[in-house]
Amino acid sequence: MSTNRRAFLIGIGVVAAGTTVGVVVAPRLLGRRKPPFEFKPNAFVRIGTDGRFTMTLGKAEMGQGIYTGMPMTLAEELDVNPQRLAIEFAPVDPAFNHPFLKMQFTGGSMSTISTYDQMRLVGATARTMLVSAAAARWKVSVESLTTDDGVVIERNGGRRATYASLAEDAAKLPVPAKENVKLKDRSNFKYVGKPQKRLDNVVKVTGRAVFGSDVQPPEMLKAVIARAPSFGAKVKSFDATRARAVKGVVEVKQVPSGVAVIAENTWAALKGREALQVEWDESAGQNVSTDSLRTEWRSLAAKPGTVGKDVGNVKNALANAARKIDVEYELPYLAHACMEPMNAAALVKDGRCTLWVGTQNQSQDLNLVAQALGIPPANVELHTQFLGGGFGRRASTHSDFTVEAAHVANGVGRPVHVVWTREDDMRGGFYRPYSISRVRAGLTADGKPLFYHQTVVGKPVLKQSPIGKPIIDKLGFDPSSFEGAANTLYGFPNLRVESHDTDEVVTNLWWRSVGNSIHGFVVNGVVDELATLAGRDGYAFRRELLAAQPRALAVLDAAAKNAGWGQPLPAGRHQGIALHESFGSIVAEVAEVSVEGRNVRVHRVTCAIDCGFAINPDQVVAQVQSAVIYGLSAALAGEITINKGRAVQGNFTDYPVLRMSEVPQIDVHIVESDGPLGGLGEPGTPPIAPAVCAAIHAATGQRIRRLPIAASLA
């Protein structure tokens, strides 16, 4: 969609409680005839006199389902079947900013949480104006009218008017203030809370959905980059003679991330890169390897660190514990492994830049491209495309692949599409951090949990983000070092969590569930070890630790009950259980596992989730299933190792993900509660690794304290 940003907003209709409804003029949309007239009460919805309903989506769709969830909420209050909505991706504009982050961003499992109230108000505002237009036309009170699927209906008189027929009259009315807009009671919801088919299913199945990899602006060139082979490496010199001789190669140029080969097609660009001769300075990462980090960090983990949480008196508890453990947990670097590798297209011409990119961070991408090119942000136009997976990788703190495309295209005069190979992407750096934790924990004489003390070592993600410094300065520590441990729901009377924040050359980024994927494994692993020490099973022991957490208890019980915990299992199968809260949602998972030698097979995973209110139950199920598969892939075999500053793994041959034949049966049970809305994209990931490892212990007696499981199983 192409929109003149400066002409987009002409005023603010509603500003209240972090919700902005902006009145807009008609944008010019590529690939669609503008209807004779459109009613545009706000920045998100348009109703044409041709009967077309269009929603402008301010979020990125990367498979998580926001392309359906947000329209459902808007359509509920507008009183239109969501299946009738046409969806368009929004331009970058403050009207579509995240209400808390004050930028256009998709991530942190916050999309539904942050837009639910906003979309309800958006839809209800439009419906109010349409009803008011009908009341004025018929000279009746608004109280005498109701609505149903895009039609205003007179309760007693029987007159009916479609929204399309009222559009022009409604457009003449003032946008009502928030306090004059009545929202539906949840008991009257027609669509929200009930399963809905995804609105993007058809375009994706038929191939009509345009992902970043699919963009085809006229005269577009393709480019690949000879990238640094190790972390921190820089170009010393390069010889492009043979590269320029490759048929189809148009230009070879140095950019901040390496040397770009620009060609008429991707094949020519790749062959040109093969012919390119580059001399690199790799001194920055020569001494960095997984083995050297392991040795150094084990030593650090034994020393006091920065305190992120301190409850009770761990020192006294340690001295008085009847039984205790002192263990080390290790988690590897992990790649995001998106099915669609990174890519971005850019046209830089006449002091302006146009971008086509699948990104989670539209505002930052636009602003950092403007900064890189030395042009005003108003001269940058960004078109959001469908994303072939994100998991945090497309929320790069430095907008790396988008800024890179702008650098490559600068001076070319034609659009240039920079594409990454799978190896480029997997060895390109931005991993979930490597982490080592030392944990000491203990029990009272009667087997009650007494204390938990964790010291974690790693390079936290937040400190590597431009937004991180003010947060860290305010708190005095990096909260991403502790999330999932410092805020555990397990009720240890004495709890202390410390960290050593490192600064190795390997670059990290948020990975699905961020620190929760690390500490969810560590905390649950230790809880299982304490349960064994106390002579209790993992489920019963957790119930005691969660006695003060009724929502968590309900989730734990639901998972155990539906998994048949304690009931006979098929021969050779064993169960493990884990629970974790993240992003406002509580998830418990029971893994049913068999082990033959070094081969682990996960047969069934039973999940229970409390996410507050399930807007689309189908979406809840899909997201939890997705999170389980993603986390299970990592738990079983996911690992990036570093040798002399270089990533060893580079493709799915040595960084395997689950194939369809390996995916277990995954049952998801939604636990209703009055809790606030919780996230969906990430909370299902943290419990799966510890649940599987608990089942392995039940089967073999072996504790898995180092992931992936394949690297630890004897």
Sequence and secondary structure as in RCSB ss.txt:
>XXXX:A:sequence
MSTNRRAFLIGIGVVAAGTTVGVVVAPRLLGRRKPPFEFKPNAFVRIGTDGRFTMTLGKAEMGQGIYTGMPMTLA
EELDVNPQRLAIEFAPVDPAFNHPFLKMQFTGGSMSTISTYDQMRLVGATARTMLVSAAAARWKVSVESLTTDDG
VVIERNGGRRATYASLAEDAAKLPVPAKENVKLKDRSNFKYVGKPQKRLDNVVKVTGRAVFGSDVQPPEMLKAVI
ARAPSFGAKVKSFDATRARAVKGVVEVKQVPSGVAVIAENTWAALKGREALQVEWDESAGQNVSTDSLRTEWRSL
AAKPGTVGKDVGNVKNALANAARKIDVEYELPYLAHACMEPMNAAALVKDGRCTLWVGTQNQSQDLNLVAQALGI
PPANVELHTQFLGGGFGRRASTHSDFTVEAAHVANGVGRPVHVVWTREDDMRGGFYRPYSISRVRAGLTADGKPL
FYHQTVVGKPVLKQSPIGKPIIDKLGFDPSSFEGAANTLYGFPNLRVESHDTDEVVTNLWWRSVGNSIHGFVVNG
VVDELATLAGRDGYAFRRELLAAQPRALAVLDAAAKNAGWGQPLPAGRHQGIALHESFGSIVAEVAEVSVEGRNV
RVHRVTCAIDCGFAINPDQVVAQVQSAVIYGLSAALAGEITINKGRAVQGNFTDYPVLRMSEVPQIDVHIVESDG
PLGGLGEPGTPPIAPAVCAAIHAATGQRIRRLPIAASLA
>XXXX:A:secstr
    HHHHEEEEEEEETTEEEEEE     TTS   S EE SSSSEEEETTS EEEEE S  SSSSHHHHHHHHHH
HHHTS GGGEEEEE  S GGGS TTTSS    TT HHHHHHHHHHHHHHHHHHHHHHHHHHHHT  GGGEEE SS
EEEETTT  EEEHHHHHHHHHTS    GGG     GGG SSTTS    TTHHHHHTT   BGGG   TT EEEEE
EE SSTT EEEEEE HHHHTSTTEEEEEEETTEEEEEESSHHHHHHHHHH EEEEE GGGTT  HHHHHHHHHHH
HTS  EEEEEES HHHHHHH SEEEEEEEEE BB    SS  EEEEEEETTEEEEEE  S HHHHHHHHHHHHTS
 GGGEEEEE B S  TTGGG TT HHHHHHHHHHTTT S EEEE  HHHHHTSS BB  EEEEEEEEE TTS EE
EEEEEEEE  SGGGSTTHHHHHHHHSS GGGTTTTTT SS  SEEEEEEEE   SS B   TTTHHHHHHHHHHH
HHHHHHHHHT  HHHHHHHHTTT HHHHHHHHHHHHHHTTTS  STTEEEEEEEEEETTEEEEEEEEEEEETTEE
EEEEEEEEEE SS SSHHHHHHHHHHHHHHHHHHHHH  B EETTEE   STTTS    GGG  EEEEEE   SS
     TTTTSTTHHHHHHHHHHHHHS    BSSHHHH  
